[in-house]
Amino acid sequence: MKKYILLFLTGFLIYSCSAVTENRLTQVSTIDALLAGYYDGVMPLNKLNEFGNFGIGTFNKLDGEMIMLDGVIYQFKADGKIYQAELTNTTPFASVLVFKVDSSFQITGSTNYNSLQAKIDSTIKNKNLFYAIKVTGKFSYVKTRSVPAQEKPYKPLAEVTKTQPVFEKSEQTGTLIGFRLPAFTSGINVPGYHLHFLSSDFSFGGHLLDFTTGNIKVEIQEINNFYMVLPKGDSSFGDLDLSKDRTKELHDAEK
């Protein structure tokens, strides 16, 4: 298992690892490392569980989409099925926290991805903070994706997602899990909205591409603490070119 180094950032100050963990987003590696093809697991899932009960990410070798809800880690694989992840598995990229609702609202009737984002944006007070987003209710349409496990030499993520399996379901009840992150996180995480879906019967999920809802409840947590885990003692991570602007690659891979 690779060793890892922990970085804890709050605003522009660096704190010790003994700082309060409440209202803190913990992230494993960076999105640009994932885009560049760094898919080797950095942290075991049983360790990841210590940092939260809610979040999203992926698995060693990019083997599917991670959804953490109520402390349970689910793995939506490229075969279109949900599995409860083995805690001995590892993750190369994940974002997790202890979810605690700060504000909420209901939407009655139909809404779509763009409209939901606009509604949330109109309710949050500080566009430069981090927000955890949880949406529960009925979905008349959901479109998701997953990716199959990769083998070395790894291709960049934008190349992998060109042939990604895409899944579409209608009349689902379930939960959207994810985050709204500010623009300055570019290169570190996904600026804007990054959501995964999990059906209430645990039969369907994945990285969210599109949806149309029925009645839903939106719960939001405001976050101002950020804690990062980076690989240590791994020359392949050190060899990555993380100075490159990967904005277009991120758009292609995420959308």
C-alpha positions as CSV (number, residue, x, y, z in Angstrom):
1,M,0.0,0.0,0.0
2,K,1.3,3.4,-0.9
3,K,2.1,5.9,1.9
4,Y,0.3,9.2,1.7
5,I,0.8,12.7,2.9
6,L,-2.0,14.7,4.5
7,L,-2.5,18.4,3.8
8,F,-5.1,20.3,5.8
9,L,-6.1,23.7,4.3
10,T,-8.6,26.2,5.7
11,G,-8.9,29.4,3.8
12,F,-5.3,30.5,3.3
13,L,-4.0,29.0,6.6
14,I,-2.4,25.6,7.2
15,Y,-3.5,23.8,10.3
16,S,-2.2,20.7,12.1
17,C,-4.0,17.3,11.6
18,S,-5.4,17.6,15.1
19,A,-7.8,20.4,13.9
20,V,-11.5,19.9,14.3
21,T,-12.9,17.6,11.6
22,E,-16.5,18.9,11.7
23,N,-17.6,20.6,8.5
24,R,-14.5,19.4,6.6
25,L,-14.2,18.0,3.1
26,T,-11.5,15.4,2.8
27,Q,-10.2,14.8,-0.7
28,V,-7.9,12.0,-2.0
29,S,-5.5,13.1,-4.7
30,T,-6.4,15.7,-7.4
31,I,-8.7,15.7,-10.4
32,D,-5.9,16.7,-12.7
33,A,-3.9,13.6,-11.5
34,L,-7.0,11.5,-12.4
35,L,-7.3,13.2,-15.8
36,A,-3.7,12.5,-16.5
37,G,-4.3,8.8,-15.9
38,Y,-3.2,8.3,-12.3
39,Y,-5.7,5.5,-11.4
40,D,-3.7,3.5,-8.8
41,G,-5.4,3.4,-5.4
42,V,-3.9,5.8,-2.8
43,M,-6.1,5.1,0.3
44,P,-8.0,2.0,1.4
45,L,-11.7,2.4,1.8
46,N,-11.7,1.4,5.4
47,K,-9.4,4.5,6.0
48,L,-11.6,6.7,3.8
49,N,-14.6,5.8,6.0
50,E,-12.8,7.5,8.9
51,F,-13.1,10.9,7.1
52,G,-16.9,10.9,6.4
53,N,-20.2,9.2,5.7
54,F,-21.1,11.0,2.4
55,G,-19.2,11.5,-0.8
56,I,-18.2,10.5,-4.3
57,G,-15.1,9.2,-6.1
58,T,-13.8,6.2,-8.0
59,F,-11.8,3.0,-7.3
60,N,-8.5,1.4,-7.9
61,K,-7.8,1.2,-11.7
62,L,-10.8,3.5,-12.3
63,D,-13.2,0.5,-11.7
64,G,-16.5,2.2,-11.5
65,E,-18.2,5.1,-9.8
66,M,-18.2,5.6,-6.0
67,I,-21.2,6.7,-4.0
68,M,-20.9,6.9,-0.2
69,L,-24.2,7.4,1.5
70,D,-24.9,7.0,5.3
71,G,-21.4,5.6,5.7
72,V,-21.8,2.8,3.1
73,I,-19.6,2.8,0.0
74,Y,-21.4,1.6,-3.2
75,Q,-19.6,0.8,-6.5
76,F,-21.5,1.3,-9.7
77,K,-19.5,-0.7,-12.3
78,A,-19.5,-0.6,-16.1
79,D,-21.8,-3.7,-16.2
80,G,-24.6,-1.4,-15.0
81,K,-24.8,-3.0,-11.5
82,I,-24.4,-1.7,-8.0
83,Y,-22.1,-3.5,-5.6
84,Q,-21.3,-2.8,-1.9
85,A,-17.6,-2.0,-2.1
86,E,-15.0,-4.2,-0.4
87,L,-13.3,-2.1,2.3
88,T,-10.0,-3.6,1.3
89,N,-10.3,-1.9,-2.1
90,T,-8.6,1.4,-2.6
91,T,-9.4,4.8,-4.2
92,P,-7.2,7.1,-6.4
93,F,-9.7,10.0,-6.1
94,A,-12.5,10.7,-3.7
95,S,-14.2,13.5,-1.8
96,V,-16.0,12.7,1.5
97,L,-17.3,14.4,4.6
98,V,-19.6,14.0,7.6
99,F,-22.9,15.3,6.1
100,K,-24.8,17.8,8.2
101,V,-27.7,19.8,6.8
102,D,-27.3,23.6,7.0
103,S,-30.3,24.5,4.8
104,S,-32.9,22.7,2.7
105,F,-35.8,23.4,0.4
106,Q,-38.4,21.4,-1.6
107,I,-39.1,21.5,-5.3
108,T,-42.6,20.4,-6.4
109,G,-43.1,19.3,-9.9
110,S,-40.6,18.8,-12.7
111,T,-37.1,20.3,-12.8
112,N,-33.9,19.5,-14.7
113,Y,-30.1,19.6,-14.0
114,N,-29.7,23.2,-15.2
115,S,-32.7,24.5,-13.3
116,L,-31.6,22.7,-10.1
117,Q,-28.2,24.3,-10.3
118,A,-29.7,27.7,-10.8
119,K,-32.0,27.2,-7.8
120,I,-29.2,26.1,-5.5
121,D,-27.0,29.0,-6.7
122,S,-29.7,31.4,-5.8
123,T,-29.9,30.1,-2.2
124,I,-26.2,29.8,-1.2
125,K,-24.7,32.9,0.4
126,N,-21.0,32.6,-0.5
127,K,-20.0,31.4,-4.0
128,N,-16.4,30.9,-2.9
129,L,-17.1,28.2,-0.3
130,F,-17.6,24.5,-0.8
131,Y,-21.1,22.9,-0.6
132,A,-22.2,19.3,-0.2
133,I,-25.5,18.6,-2.1
134,K,-28.0,15.9,-1.3
135,V,-31.2,15.6,-3.3
136,T,-33.8,13.0,-2.6
137,G,-37.1,12.2,-4.2
138,K,-38.6,11.0,-7.5
139,F,-36.8,11.2,-10.8
140,S,-38.7,10.7,-14.0
141,Y,-35.5,10.3,-16.0
142,V,-31.9,9.7,-15.0
143,K,-28.8,9.4,-17.3
144,T,-25.5,8.2,-15.8
145,R,-22.2,6.7,-16.8
146,S,-19.5,4.4,-15.4
147,V,-16.1,3.3,-16.6
148,P,-14.5,-0.1,-16.7
149,A,-11.3,-1.0,-14.9
150,Q,-8.2,0.1,-16.8
151,E,-4.9,-1.7,-17.3
152,K,-1.5,-0.1,-17.6
153,P,-0.3,1.8,-19.4
154,Y,-3.3,3.9,-18.4
155,K,-4.9,6.2,-20.9
156,P,-5.9,9.7,-19.9
157,L,-9.4,10.0,-18.5
158,A,-10.8,11.9,-21.5
159,E,-9.7,9.0,-23.7
160,V,-11.3,6.4,-21.5
161,T,-14.7,8.2,-21.3
162,K,-15.0,8.4,-25.1
163,T,-16.2,4.8,-25.0
164,Q,-17.8,4.9,-21.5
165,P,-21.0,2.9,-21.0
166,V,-24.0,5.3,-20.6
167,F,-27.2,4.2,-18.8
168,E,-30.7,5.7,-18.9
169,K,-33.5,4.9,-16.5
170,S,-37.0,6.3,-16.0
171,E,-39.3,6.5,-13.0
172,Q,-36.6,6.2,-10.3
173,T,-36.7,7.1,-6.6
174,G,-33.3,7.8,-5.2
175,T,-30.6,10.3,-4.1
176,L,-28.2,12.6,-5.8
177,I,-24.9,12.9,-3.8
178,G,-22.1,15.3,-4.5
179,F,-20.7,18.8,-4.3
180,R,-20.7,22.3,-5.7
181,L,-17.1,23.7,-5.6
182,P,-15.9,27.2,-6.4
183,A,-13.9,28.2,-9.5
184,F,-10.6,28.4,-7.7
185,T,-10.6,24.6,-7.2
186,S,-9.8,24.1,-10.9
187,G,-7.0,21.5,-11.2
188,I,-7.7,20.2,-7.7
189,N,-11.3,19.1,-8.0
190,V,-14.3,19.7,-10.3
191,P,-15.4,23.4,-10.2
192,G,-19.2,23.7,-10.3
193,Y,-21.5,20.7,-9.7
194,H,-20.3,17.1,-9.5
195,L,-23.0,14.6,-8.6
196,H,-23.6,10.9,-8.5
197,F,-26.9,9.0,-8.4
198,L,-28.0,6.1,-6.2
199,S,-31.5,4.6,-6.5
200,S,-33.4,3.8,-3.3
201,D,-33.5,0.1,-4.2
202,F,-29.6,0.1,-4.7
203,S,-30.0,-1.3,-8.3
204,F,-28.9,1.7,-10.3
205,G,-26.5,4.7,-10.0
206,G,-23.4,6.3,-11.4
207,H,-21.9,9.6,-12.4
208,L,-24.7,11.9,-13.2
209,L,-25.0,13.2,-16.8
210,D,-28.6,14.4,-16.9
211,F,-32.0,14.1,-15.1
212,T,-35.6,15.2,-14.9
213,T,-37.2,15.1,-11.5
214,G,-40.6,14.9,-9.9
215,N,-41.0,16.2,-6.3
216,I,-37.6,16.4,-4.6
217,K,-36.0,17.6,-1.4
218,V,-32.7,19.5,-1.6
219,E,-30.3,19.5,1.4
220,I,-27.1,21.7,1.5
221,Q,-24.1,21.8,3.8
222,E,-21.8,24.8,3.7
223,I,-18.1,23.8,4.0
224,N,-15.1,26.0,4.8
225,N,-12.5,23.3,5.8
226,F,-10.5,21.3,3.2
227,Y,-8.2,18.4,3.9
228,M,-6.2,16.8,1.1
229,V,-4.4,13.4,0.8
230,L,-1.6,13.1,-1.8
231,P,0.5,10.1,-2.7
232,K,3.9,10.0,-1.1
233,G,6.9,7.9,-2.3
234,D,5.4,7.2,-5.7
235,S,7.6,8.2,-8.6
236,S,4.7,7.8,-11.1
237,F,2.7,10.5,-9.2
238,G,5.8,12.7,-9.1
239,D,6.3,12.3,-12.8
240,L,2.8,13.7,-13.7
241,D,2.7,17.0,-15.5
242,L,0.2,18.8,-13.3
243,S,1.1,22.3,-14.7
244,K,-1.0,21.7,-17.8
245,D,-4.4,23.3,-18.2
246,R,-6.8,20.4,-18.4
247,T,-10.1,22.4,-18.4
248,K,-11.2,21.0,-21.8
249,E,-10.3,17.4,-20.8
250,L,-12.3,17.8,-17.6
251,H,-15.3,19.1,-19.5
252,D,-15.1,16.2,-22.0
253,A,-14.6,13.6,-19.2
254,E,-17.3,14.9,-16.9
255,K,-20.1,15.8,-19.4
